Amino acid sequence: MARVLVIGGGGREHALARGLSRSSSVDRVFVAPGNDGMVDVAECVVAKTLDDQARAASELDVDLVVVGPEQPLVDGLADRLRASGRTVFGPDSVAARIEGDKAWSKQLMLDAGVPTAAAAAFDRLEPALEHVRSTGGQCVVKATGLAAGKGVTVCSDVATAEAAVRACLVEAVFGEAGSSVLIEERLDGPELSVFAVSDGREVATFAPSRDHKRLGDGDEGPNTGGMGAYTPVADATDALVANVAEGVVGPTLDALRARGVEYRGLLYVGLMLTADGPKVLEYNCRFGDPETQVVVPAFDGDLYELLRGAAEGSLGTRGPLPSDGAAVGVVLASAGYPASSTKGVPVPGLVDLETTDDEIVFHAATRRSDAGWETNGGRVLCAVGRGADVAEARKRADALAGRLEFQGAQRRHDIGAREAS
């Protein structure tokens, strides 16, 4: 029986740990550092630094390490683990530049012939300001480095675009991640997330999902790390997904191999479905959050065998992966999010909460004290409902989220609403 270590501590990692724990091949699942809400499916390990996590993988003698967040991958955790003989699902540090360096990633897309928005990179203020003025402010300003999902500003006017540029290059809002900016043409259309599992050559795709990035109903308010997601997505046809696998992921893997890089892990393709066809908005080098919280519960297969095969370079399957029904996830965030977070607020709905396979709670930022469950960060919980279709799943998710609300909680009530109408 296998032992698995998941790196990370949020809702995405809870979903991965739960999915892995359900494999008949898995005996024990560890999460480093994890959080108090994961003890239903995993054993938490006190290991926050790369050194500690590499040491934990060795001491626990795990058969597979699954790296959740992007930062450890960019920092080279997968390289270190592979060098020590561990099997790792997650790309090495060079391949992780696909997320860690947006300018490098954009050039990779162009070299691979992948359809994407036109863009230009700048590390000096005045040329960047001149460029956004030339677009009339109809552009997207991105910090080129890792900014925890918050370094992107979609602009509709020059003033907003200039402020976004200054926030990166002058005010250093995103630190080193914003020391240069990528300014892209603004595309129009619905967004789509496609998770592609790769062993370096072969590709298998999970059911596509769609997340909701704005804080409030009707896509109002500031951008967040994600306030909810759903799967399946009606406009993500089989033909479209096949086109993404063959016309986007395949050429990208080829372009990486031409650079001497074999990508073993999850390639997250963020798309916009434009009038001219799907175009890539971004690549991420890991599972998305909160999309994982709906994609993994809907996956109808053995998650361990899938990820282990990819990590070993023998995926064993290709094309669309099987999915069962629909799943909708509603995030509950603390007061002040995304600008800040509120900690220590009681979450009474978690006391004696009973869940089923169709009503699942993933913990992202909770902790357990003598007084009970309380908040411990920005995005606190994700309430997931499953059903035969999105309409049924969202009813369950909304009802569950309602039972979990706490003082100051922020959540959307329209996750998947358009799909279900």
C-alpha positions in Angstrom: 0.0 0.0 0.0 1.2 3.5 -0.9 2.1 6.4 1.2 1.5 9.9 -0.2 2.7 13.4 0.9 0.7 16.4 -0.3 2.6 19.8 0.0 0.4 22.7 1.0 -2.2 23.8 3.5 -5.3 25.1 1.7 -8.6 24.0 0.3 -6.9 22.7 -2.9 -4.7 20.5 -0.8 -7.6 19.2 1.2 -9.4 18.3 -2.0 -6.3 16.5 -3.3 -5.7 14.7 0.0 -9.3 13.5 0.0 -9.1 12.3 -3.6 -5.9 10.5 -2.9 -7.2 8.9 0.3 -10.1 7.3 -1.7 -7.7 5.2 -3.8 -7.6 1.5 -3.0 -3.8 1.7 -3.5 -3.2 4.3 -0.8 -2.7 3.4 2.8 -1.7 6.8 4.4 -1.9 10.4 3.2 0.2 13.1 4.8 -0.1 16.9 4.3 2.7 19.4 5.0 1.9 21.7 6.6 -1.9 21.1 6.1 -4.5 22.6 8.4 -6.7 21.4 11.3 -9.7 20.7 8.9 -7.8 18.0 6.9 -7.6 15.4 9.7 -10.6 13.6 8.3 -8.5 12.4 5.3 -4.8 13.0 6.2 -2.1 13.3 8.8 -0.7 16.8 9.1 3.1 17.2 9.3 4.8 20.3 10.7 6.9 21.2 7.7 6.7 24.7 6.2 10.1 25.2 4.6 11.5 23.4 1.6 14.1 21.9 3.8 11.5 20.6 6.2 9.3 19.3 3.4 12.2 17.5 1.7 13.2 16.0 5.0 9.6 14.9 5.7 9.3 13.1 2.4 12.5 11.1 3.2 11.6 10.4 6.9 8.0 9.3 6.0 9.4 7.2 3.1 6.5 8.2 0.8 5.9 6.7 -2.6 4.6 9.9 -4.1 4.8 13.6 -3.4 2.1 15.9 -4.9 3.0 19.5 -4.7 0.0 21.8 -4.4 1.1 25.5 -4.5 3.2 27.2 -7.1 5.8 28.8 -4.9 7.6 25.5 -3.8 7.7 24.4 -7.5 9.2 27.7 -8.6 11.7 27.4 -5.7 12.8 24.0 -6.9 11.2 21.6 -4.4 10.4 19.0 -7.1 14.1 19.2 -8.3 15.3 18.5 -4.8 12.9 15.6 -4.2 13.7 13.9 -7.5 17.4 14.3 -6.9 16.9 12.3 -3.6 15.0 9.6 -5.5 11.4 10.6 -4.7 8.6 10.3 -7.2 7.1 13.7 -7.6 3.9 15.0 -9.3 4.9 18.6 -10.2 7.3 20.2 -12.7 10.9 21.2 -11.9 11.9 24.8 -11.4 12.7 25.5 -15.0 9.3 24.2 -16.2 7.6 26.1 -13.3 8.7 29.3 -15.0 5.6 28.8 -17.1 3.8 30.4 -14.1 6.6 32.0 -12.2 7.7 34.3 -15.1 4.8 35.6 -17.2 7.1 37.1 -19.8 9.0 33.8 -20.3 5.6 32.0 -20.5 4.3 34.4 -23.1 7.4 33.8 -25.3 7.0 30.1 -24.9 3.4 30.4 -26.1 4.5 32.3 -29.1 7.3 29.9 -29.9 4.8 27.0 -29.7 2.3 28.8 -31.9 -0.3 28.8 -29.2 -3.2 31.3 -29.7 -2.9 34.0 -27.1 -3.2 37.8 -26.5 -0.6 40.1 -27.9 1.6 41.5 -25.2 4.7 43.5 -24.3 6.9 43.4 -21.2 8.3 46.5 -19.4 10.5 47.1 -16.4 10.6 50.9 -16.7 7.7 53.2 -15.9 7.5 55.7 -18.8 7.6 53.1 -21.7 5.0 51.1 -19.9 2.8 54.2 -19.4 3.2 55.1 -23.1 2.1 51.6 -24.1 -1.1 51.6 -22.0 -2.0 55.0 -23.4 -1.6 53.7 -26.9 -4.2 51.0 -26.1 -6.7 53.5 -24.8 -6.6 51.7 -21.5 -8.2 48.6 -23.0 -5.6 46.2 -21.7 -4.6 43.8 -18.9 -1.7 44.6 -16.7 0.1 41.7 -15.0 2.9 41.5 -12.6 5.3 39.1 -14.3 6.2 37.2 -11.1 4.1 35.2 -8.6 1.6 37.5 -6.8 -0.7 34.9 -5.1 -3.3 35.4 -7.8 -3.6 39.1 -7.2 -1.2 40.6 -9.7 -3.6 41.0 -12.6 -5.7 44.1 -13.4 -8.2 44.1 -16.2 -8.5 47.7 -17.4 -11.2 49.6 -19.2 -9.6 53.1 -19.2 -6.2 54.8 -19.1 -6.4 55.9 -15.5 -7.0 52.3 -14.3 -4.2 51.0 -16.4 -1.7 53.7 -15.4 -2.5 53.0 -11.7 -2.0 49.3 -12.2 1.4 49.9 -13.8 2.4 52.3 -11.0 1.3 49.8 -8.4 3.8 47.4 -9.7 6.8 49.5 -10.9 6.6 52.4 -8.4 4.7 51.4 -5.3 6.0 47.8 -5.3 2.6 46.5 -4.2 3.6 43.0 -5.3 7.3 43.2 -4.3 9.8 41.6 -6.6 7.0 39.9 -8.5 6.0 43.3 -9.8 9.4 44.6 -10.7 8.3 44.1 -14.4 4.9 44.1 -16.0 3.3 42.3 -18.9 0.7 44.5 -20.7 -1.6 42.4 -22.8 -4.4 43.2 -25.2 -7.8 42.8 -23.5 -9.8 39.8 -24.8 -13.5 39.4 -24.5 -15.5 36.2 -23.8 -16.1 33.6 -21.0 -13.1 32.1 -19.2 -12.4 28.4 -18.9 -10.0 26.3 -16.9 -8.6 23.1 -18.4 -6.4 20.9 -16.2 -4.0 18.8 -18.3 -2.1 15.9 -16.6 1.3 15.4 -18.4 4.0 12.8 -18.1 6.2 14.9 -20.4 4.7 13.6 -23.7 1.2 12.2 -23.2 -1.7 14.3 -22.0 -5.0 13.5 -20.2 -7.5 16.2 -19.4 -9.9 16.6 -16.4 -13.4 17.9 -17.1 -13.1 21.6 -17.7 -14.3 24.0 -15.0 -15.1 27.7 -14.6 -14.2 29.8 -11.6 -15.6 33.1 -10.4 -12.8 35.6 -9.6 -14.7 38.7 -8.6 -15.8 39.1 -4.9 -19.4 39.9 -5.4 -22.5 38.5 -7.2 -22.8 39.5 -10.9 -19.0 39.7 -11.2 -18.8 42.9 -9.2 -16.1 44.0 -6.8 -12.3 43.3 -6.7 -10.5 40.3 -8.1 -9.8 37.6 -5.7 -8.1 34.2 -5.6 -11.5 32.7 -6.6 -14.9 32.8 -4.9 -16.2 29.6 -6.4 -16.2 27.2 -9.4 -18.2 24.6 -11.2 -17.9 21.7 -13.5 -18.9 20.6 -16.2 -19.2 23.7 -18.5 -21.6 23.5 -21.4 -19.6 25.6 -23.8 -16.5 23.4 -23.2 -17.4 20.9 -25.9 -15.5 17.7 -26.5 -14.2 19.2 -29.7 -13.0 22.3 -27.9 -11.2 20.3 -25.2 -9.6 18.1 -27.9 -8.4 21.3 -29.6 -6.9 22.6 -26.4 -5.1 19.3 -25.8 -3.8 19.0 -29.4 -3.4 22.6 -30.4 -2.3 24.1 -27.0 -0.9 21.6 -24.5 0.8 19.4 -27.1 2.8 22.1 -28.8 3.7 23.7 -25.4 5.2 20.4 -24.2 7.1 20.1 -27.5 8.4 23.7 -27.1 9.5 22.8 -23.5 11.3 19.6 -24.7 13.1 21.8 -27.3 14.4 23.7 -24.3 15.5 20.4 -22.6 12.5 20.4 -20.2 10.2 17.4 -19.6 7.0 18.6 -17.9 5.7 16.1 -15.4 2.8 17.4 -13.5 -0.4 19.5 -13.9 -0.5 22.1 -16.6 -3.3 24.5 -15.9 -4.5 26.2 -19.1 -6.5 29.4 -18.4 -8.5 30.2 -21.5 -10.8 32.8 -22.9 -13.4 31.7 -25.4 -13.2 34.6 -27.9 -15.1 35.1 -31.1 -11.9 34.0 -32.9 -11.7 30.8 -30.9 -10.1 29.9 -27.5 -7.0 31.9 -26.6 -4.6 31.2 -23.7 -4.7 33.8 -20.9 -2.2 32.2 -18.7 -0.5 28.9 -17.7 -0.2 27.7 -14.2 2.2 25.0 -13.1 -0.2 23.3 -10.6 -3.9 22.6 -9.8 -6.1 25.7 -9.6 -7.9 26.9 -6.5 -10.9 26.7 -6.1 -11.3 24.7 -9.3 -9.7 21.6 -7.8 -12.4 21.5 -5.1 -14.9 20.7 -7.8 -12.9 18.9 -10.4 -11.4 16.3 -8.1 -14.7 15.3 -6.4 -16.3 15.0 -9.9 -13.4 12.8 -11.2 -14.5 9.2 -11.7 -11.2 7.4 -11.4 -8.2 6.6 -9.2 -6.4 9.9 -8.5 -3.3 8.2 -7.1 -2.8 5.9 -10.0 -3.2 8.8 -12.4 -0.8 11.2 -10.7 1.8 8.4 -10.0 1.8 7.3 -13.6 2.4 10.9 -14.8 5.1 11.4 -12.2 6.9 8.2 -13.3 6.7 9.2 -17.0 4.1 6.5 -17.9 0.7 8.2 -17.8 -1.0 5.1 -19.3 -4.0 7.1 -20.5 -4.7 10.1 -22.8 -7.6 12.2 -23.8 -10.6 13.2 -21.6 -10.6 11.7 -18.1 -14.0 10.3 -16.8 -16.2 12.5 -14.8 -19.4 11.7 -12.8 -22.1 14.3 -12.7 -21.6 18.0 -11.7 -20.0 19.8 -8.8 -20.3 23.4 -7.6 -18.1 25.0 -4.9 -18.9 28.2 -3.0 -16.1 29.9 -1.1 -16.7 31.6 2.2 -14.2 34.3 2.9 -13.6 36.4 6.0 -14.4 40.0 6.5 -12.0 42.3 4.7 -10.9 39.8 2.1 -9.2 40.3 -0.4 -7.5 43.4 1.0 -7.1 41.7 4.4 -8.4 38.9 6.5 -10.1 38.4 9.8 -8.9 35.7 12.1 -10.3 34.2 15.2 -14.0 34.5 14.3 -16.0 31.4 15.4 -17.5 29.2 12.7 -20.4 27.5 14.6 -21.7 25.7 11.5 -18.7 23.4 11.6 -19.6 22.0 15.0 -21.2 18.6 14.6 -21.5 19.1 10.9 -22.4 16.0 9.0 -21.4 15.7 5.3 -21.9 13.2 2.6 -20.3 12.4 -0.8 -22.7 15.0 -2.3 -22.1 17.7 0.4 -18.4 18.2 1.1 -16.5 20.9 3.0 -12.9 21.8 2.2 -11.0 23.7 4.8 -8.7 26.5 3.5 -8.1 28.8 6.5 -9.5 27.4 9.7 -8.1 26.3 13.0 -9.5 24.4 16.0 -9.3 26.0 19.4 -10.6 24.9 22.8 -13.7 27.0 22.0 -14.3 25.3 18.6 -13.6 26.1 15.0 -12.6 29.6 14.0 -11.3 31.5 10.9 -7.6 31.7 10.2 -7.2 33.7 7.0 -9.0 35.1 3.9 -10.7 32.3 2.0 -11.9 30.1 4.9 -14.0 27.3 3.5 -15.3 25.9 0.3 -18.8 24.3 0.4 -19.1 21.8 -2.5 -22.3 20.2 -3.7 -22.5 17.4 -6.2 -25.4 16.3 -8.3 -26.6 15.0 -11.6 -26.3 18.4 -13.2 -25.1 21.9 -12.2 -28.6 23.0 -11.1 -28.8 20.2 -8.5 -25.2 20.6 -7.4 -25.5 24.4 -6.9 -28.6 23.9 -4.7 -26.7 21.6 -2.4 -23.6 23.9 -2.4 -25.6 27.0 -1.6 -27.6 25.3 1.2 -24.3 24.0 2.7 -22.7 27.4 2.5 -25.7 28.9 4.2 -25.2 26.5 7.2 -21.5 27.5 7.4 -21.8 31.2 7.4 -20.1 33.1 10.3 -19.9 36.7 11.4 -18.6 38.9 8.5 -18.6 36.0 6.0 -18.5 37.0 2.4 -19.8 34.6 -0.3 -21.4 34.7 -3.7 -24.9 33.4 -4.4 -24.6 33.0 -8.2 -21.8 30.4 -8.6 -22.9 28.4 -11.7 -26.2 30.3 -11.9 -25.8 31.0 -15.7 -25.0 27.4 -16.3 -28.0 26.2 -14.4 -30.5 28.6 -16.0 
